[in-house]
């Protein structure tokens, strides 16, 4: 009876420890989820206004630049409005602090997207100053790279949110 009692006690202790281990594992997963959720939501709060501003700048460029028939006015618009606004967007995106390492790759892609977008307009303005009013290959390549990097940012962000089971709603691009 004494041997059965000792082995029964050992079994109960083993089960309690296993239960504690499972509880601890679930607590760690819950904390990881909460940390991820907090970091992701904080990141969205910090970057959504920057992304919105970038969309607004491009929309304004479409109406104030691409639809302008006077080349001098178009060039003035891009150099006085679009480029300075994109410089601010780039600076603002670089100032976002990413405290949660898994978000860094997505944020790096966002920054690179903003750099390439700015570069495309700077190249285009330089081309216009030389009398070329069509987007040069270099400007087009920079613009396309900007789009690719932004799509990478969105993909990495969505994958991260899915991995940590954080529900976020990503809006489709403005038309």
Protein Blocks (a to p, Z undefined) as FASTA:
>chain_A
ZZmmmmmmmmmmmmmmmmmmmmmmmmmmmmmmmmmmmmmmmmmmmmmmmmmmmmmmmmmm
mmmmmmpmblklmmmmmmmmmmmmmmmmmmmmmmpccfblklmmmmmmmmmmmmmmmmmm
mmmmmmmmnopabdcfklmmmmmmmmmmmmmmmmmmmmmmmmnopacddddddZZ
